[in-house]
Each structure stands twice: as C-alpha cells, then as structure tokens.
Amino acid sequence: MGSIKYVYVSDRKTSGYSFENEQAVLVAADKLWRLGFVPFVPHTTMRLNLEGGWLDYSCRWIDRCDAVLSLKSFATNVECN
C-alpha cells in the first residue's frame, strides 16, 4: 500500500448525477477499505448545511487526502486551490 492511506473517491455529482454514479463511488470505497485504505466519499456529505459551502468543505478533504480516485470527470467538476 505504500504511503497512500486516505483516498478521496469521487464521481460526477453535480451534473449528470444518477443513483448509478453514487453506487459506483460506494463500491469503489468499499473495495479501497477492504484493501486497507481509508476512503472519503463526498457524496455522503452533500446534504450538510456547511458555512462556507460544500465546495470549500470538499476541497479541504482533498488537501487532507493522500490521493484522489476519480471514477469519471471529477477534474471538470471541482476547482480547488
């Protein structure tokens, strides 16, 4: 596993969202967990009413994680500093 431990797992959420997209992310996170990683799935936090907004919250998690697993077009959906 090396030095990567915390993995941000994402897929398209804001455009083209479907139940299948969310399921794919959860399946990937489950596989990562079984391999010894600690996955973070932003889809599970979309309903939080966060001061500063969900995007800021999500970007802070990306900064914390060792890797980002993008199942489709995450890079075109989120812009973090």
Secondary structure in CASP SS format (residue, H / E / C, confidence):
PFRMAT SS
TARGET T0000
AUTHOR 0000-0000-0000
METHOD secondary structure of the structure
MODEL  1
M C 1.00
G C 1.00
S C 1.00
I C 1.00
K C 1.00
Y E 1.00
V E 1.00
Y E 1.00
V E 1.00
S E 1.00
D C 1.00
R C 1.00
K C 1.00
T C 1.00
S C 1.00
G C 1.00
Y C 1.00
S C 1.00
F H 1.00
E H 1.00
N H 1.00
E H 1.00
Q H 1.00
A H 1.00
V H 1.00
L H 1.00
V H 1.00
A H 1.00
A H 1.00
D H 1.00
K H 1.00
L H 1.00
W H 1.00
R H 1.00
L C 1.00
G C 1.00
F C 1.00
V E 1.00
P E 1.00
F E 1.00
V C 1.00
P H 1.00
H H 1.00
T H 1.00
T H 1.00
M C 1.00
R C 1.00
L C 1.00
N C 1.00
L C 1.00
E C 1.00
G C 1.00
G C 1.00
W H 1.00
L H 1.00
D H 1.00
Y H 1.00
S H 1.00
C H 1.00
R H 1.00
W H 1.00
I H 1.00
D H 1.00
R H 1.00
C C 1.00
D C 1.00
A E 1.00
V E 1.00
L E 1.00
S E 1.00
L C 1.00
K C 1.00
S C 1.00
F H 1.00
A H 1.00
T H 1.00
N C 1.00
V C 1.00
E C 1.00
C C 1.00
N C 1.00
END
